[in-house]
Amino acid sequence: MPLTYTLRAGDKVLHLILGGRYMGKRTYALKLYGEFANIYNLDEVNPESIINPGLIINIDSGAKNLLSREIEINPSEFFLSRLDILTQCVITGCEIGSGVVPLDSFSRKWRDETGKLYQILADKADIVDRIFAGLALRLKG
């Protein structure tokens, strides 16, 4: 029987879930925690819109969004500056570092900056899981 957790207001838990696109990260989070009051899909909204998150999906897309707008702060600094609200949520991100190195400089920069962001979030996270084909591998916590 899988473990289940309940995130309550005021809980200081940062859970990072990484894996390939469509590998079951969101489904896994929902199995562990149930429904979330606030879900932010960074494929669809800007990272600045995150307020009181429960689940943040596709943080890699948030990093890409920030880089594409060439704001003065890099993605790692941006999300670290909001660490106080991130310590009460679940964050999912897609693995983008495997495979062929992109030819264009923007895609390489995005890949590098997202990798740095993942390292920082994994360090700060209480729990880190990797998902492959819907199966979780606990890396931390």
Sine and cosine of phi, psi and omega as CSV:
sin_phi,cos_phi,sin_psi,cos_psi,sin_omega,cos_omega
0.00,0.00,0.79,-0.61,-0.04,-1.00
-0.94,0.33,0.50,-0.87,0.09,-1.00
-0.94,0.35,0.57,-0.82,0.13,-0.99
-0.82,-0.57,0.51,-0.86,-0.02,-1.00
-0.78,-0.63,0.45,-0.89,0.10,-1.00
-0.84,-0.54,0.86,-0.51,0.10,-0.99
-1.00,0.04,0.85,-0.53,0.03,-1.00
-0.94,-0.35,0.40,-0.92,0.06,-1.00
-0.80,0.61,0.75,-0.66,0.00,-1.00
1.00,-0.06,-0.27,0.96,0.07,-1.00
-0.89,0.46,0.68,-0.73,0.02,-1.00
-0.96,-0.29,0.98,0.22,0.00,-1.00
-0.77,-0.64,0.80,-0.59,0.14,-0.99
-0.92,-0.40,0.89,-0.46,-0.01,-1.00
-0.90,-0.43,0.89,-0.45,0.01,-1.00
-0.97,-0.23,0.80,-0.59,0.01,-1.00
-0.85,-0.53,0.89,-0.45,-0.03,-1.00
-0.90,-0.44,0.49,-0.87,0.05,-1.00
0.15,-0.99,0.10,-0.99,0.01,-1.00
-0.92,0.39,0.26,-0.97,0.02,-1.00
-0.88,0.48,0.71,-0.71,0.04,-1.00
0.86,0.50,0.59,0.81,0.02,-1.00
-0.99,-0.15,-0.06,1.00,0.08,-1.00
0.96,-0.29,0.36,0.93,-0.02,-1.00
-0.90,0.44,-0.74,0.67,-0.01,-1.00
-0.91,0.42,-0.69,0.72,0.02,-1.00
-0.86,0.50,-0.66,0.75,0.03,-1.00
-0.89,0.46,-0.71,0.70,0.02,-1.00
-0.87,0.49,-0.67,0.74,0.00,-1.00
-0.92,0.40,-0.58,0.81,0.06,-1.00
-0.91,0.42,-0.65,0.76,-0.03,-1.00
-0.95,0.30,-0.69,0.72,-0.20,-0.98
-0.93,-0.38,-0.15,0.99,-0.09,-1.00
0.98,0.19,-0.31,-0.95,-0.01,-1.00
-0.95,0.31,0.51,-0.86,0.03,-1.00
-0.95,-0.30,0.63,-0.78,0.04,-1.00
-0.92,0.39,-0.65,0.76,-0.03,-1.00
-0.79,-0.62,0.85,-0.52,0.05,-1.00
-0.86,-0.51,0.79,-0.61,0.04,-1.00
-0.90,-0.44,0.89,-0.45,0.08,-1.00
-0.99,-0.16,0.94,-0.33,-0.08,-1.00
-0.97,0.23,0.04,1.00,0.26,-0.97
-0.96,0.28,-0.38,0.92,-0.15,-0.99
-0.90,-0.43,-0.41,0.91,-0.05,-1.00
-0.78,-0.62,0.38,-0.92,0.06,-1.00
-0.96,0.27,0.55,-0.84,0.01,-1.00
-0.86,0.52,-0.48,0.88,0.00,-1.00
-0.90,0.43,-0.33,0.95,-0.03,-1.00
-0.98,0.19,-0.12,0.99,-0.05,-1.00
-0.94,0.35,0.90,-0.44,0.08,-1.00
-0.69,-0.72,0.80,-0.60,0.05,-1.00
0.77,0.64,0.85,0.52,-0.07,-1.00
-0.97,0.26,0.49,-0.87,0.20,-0.98
-0.95,-0.32,-0.73,0.68,0.01,-1.00
-0.69,-0.72,0.80,-0.60,0.10,-1.00
-0.92,-0.39,0.87,-0.50,-0.04,-1.00
-0.97,-0.26,0.63,-0.78,0.10,-0.99
0.88,0.47,0.81,0.58,0.03,-1.00
-0.89,0.46,-0.40,0.92,0.09,-1.00
-0.88,0.47,-0.59,0.81,0.06,-1.00
-0.94,0.34,-0.54,0.84,0.09,-1.00
-0.90,0.45,-0.65,0.76,0.05,-1.00
-0.90,0.45,-0.67,0.74,0.01,-1.00
-0.90,0.44,-0.67,0.74,0.02,-1.00
-0.86,0.52,-0.74,0.67,-0.01,-1.00
-0.89,0.46,-0.69,0.72,0.00,-1.00
-0.91,0.41,-0.61,0.79,-0.05,-1.00
-0.93,0.37,-0.44,0.90,0.02,-1.00
-1.00,0.01,-0.05,1.00,0.06,-1.00
0.77,0.63,0.72,0.69,0.07,-1.00
-0.96,0.28,0.26,-0.97,-0.16,-0.99
-0.96,0.27,-0.16,0.99,-0.05,-1.00
-0.91,-0.42,0.65,-0.76,0.01,-1.00
-0.98,0.18,0.28,-0.96,-0.08,-1.00
-0.84,0.54,-0.64,0.77,0.00,-1.00
-0.89,0.46,-0.71,0.70,0.02,-1.00
-0.90,0.43,-0.64,0.77,0.01,-1.00
-0.85,0.52,-0.79,0.61,-0.06,-1.00
-0.95,0.30,-0.55,0.84,0.08,-1.00
-0.90,0.44,-0.57,0.82,0.02,-1.00
-0.93,0.38,-0.24,0.97,0.03,-1.00
-0.92,-0.39,0.36,0.93,-0.06,-1.00
-0.86,0.51,-0.50,0.87,0.00,-1.00
-0.87,0.48,-0.58,0.81,0.04,-1.00
-1.00,0.04,-0.37,0.93,-0.01,-1.00
-0.98,0.21,-0.31,0.95,-0.02,-1.00
-0.98,0.21,0.12,0.99,0.05,-1.00
-0.81,-0.59,0.56,0.83,-0.08,-1.00
-0.48,-0.88,0.06,-1.00,0.09,-1.00
-0.93,-0.36,0.73,-0.68,-0.01,-1.00
-0.85,-0.53,0.75,-0.67,0.10,-0.99
-0.92,-0.40,0.53,-0.85,0.06,-1.00
-0.54,-0.84,0.53,-0.85,0.01,-1.00
-1.00,0.03,0.61,-0.79,0.11,-0.99
-0.95,0.32,0.81,-0.58,-0.01,-1.00
-0.80,-0.60,0.02,1.00,-0.09,-1.00
-1.00,-0.03,-0.15,0.99,-0.02,-1.00
-1.00,0.02,0.42,-0.91,0.09,-1.00
1.00,-0.10,-0.41,-0.91,-0.09,-1.00
-0.95,0.30,0.70,-0.71,0.07,-1.00
-0.95,0.31,0.78,-0.63,-0.03,-1.00
-0.88,0.47,0.51,-0.86,0.01,-1.00
-0.98,0.20,-0.59,0.80,-0.09,-1.00
-0.99,0.12,0.55,-0.83,-0.11,-0.99
-0.91,0.42,-0.59,0.81,0.00,-1.00
-0.89,0.46,-0.72,0.70,-0.02,-1.00
-0.90,0.43,-0.60,0.80,0.06,-1.00
-0.91,0.42,-0.69,0.72,0.01,-1.00
-0.89,0.45,-0.69,0.72,0.02,-1.00
-0.86,0.51,-0.71,0.71,0.01,-1.00
-0.88,0.48,-0.70,0.71,0.01,-1.00
-0.91,0.42,-0.73,0.68,-0.04,-1.00
-0.92,0.40,-0.59,0.81,0.04,-1.00
-0.93,0.38,-0.64,0.77,0.07,-1.00
-0.87,0.49,-0.67,0.74,0.05,-1.00
-0.90,0.44,-0.68,0.73,0.03,-1.00
-0.87,0.50,-0.71,0.71,0.01,-1.00
-0.87,0.49,-0.66,0.75,0.01,-1.00
-0.88,0.48,-0.69,0.72,0.00,-1.00
-0.92,0.40,-0.72,0.69,0.00,-1.00
-0.90,0.44,-0.64,0.77,0.02,-1.00
-0.89,0.45,-0.61,0.79,0.04,-1.00
-0.91,0.41,-0.66,0.75,-0.04,-1.00
-0.98,0.17,-0.39,0.92,-0.10,-0.99
-0.94,0.34,0.53,-0.85,0.12,-0.99
-0.99,0.17,-0.57,0.82,-0.04,-1.00
-0.72,-0.69,0.71,-0.71,0.09,-1.00
-0.74,-0.67,0.80,-0.60,0.05,-1.00
-0.82,-0.57,0.51,-0.86,0.15,-0.99
-0.92,-0.40,0.72,-0.70,-0.02,-1.00
-0.92,-0.39,0.74,-0.67,0.11,-0.99
-0.65,-0.76,0.84,-0.55,0.00,-1.00
0.80,0.59,0.61,0.79,0.04,-1.00
0.99,0.17,-0.04,1.00,-0.01,-1.00
-0.98,-0.19,0.70,-0.72,-0.05,-1.00
-0.99,-0.15,0.62,-0.79,0.14,-0.99
-0.85,-0.52,0.91,-0.43,-0.02,-1.00
-0.97,0.25,0.85,-0.52,0.02,-1.00
-0.98,-0.18,-0.45,0.89,-0.03,-1.00
-0.43,-0.90,0.62,-0.78,0.12,-0.99
0.98,-0.20,0.00,0.00,0.00,0.00
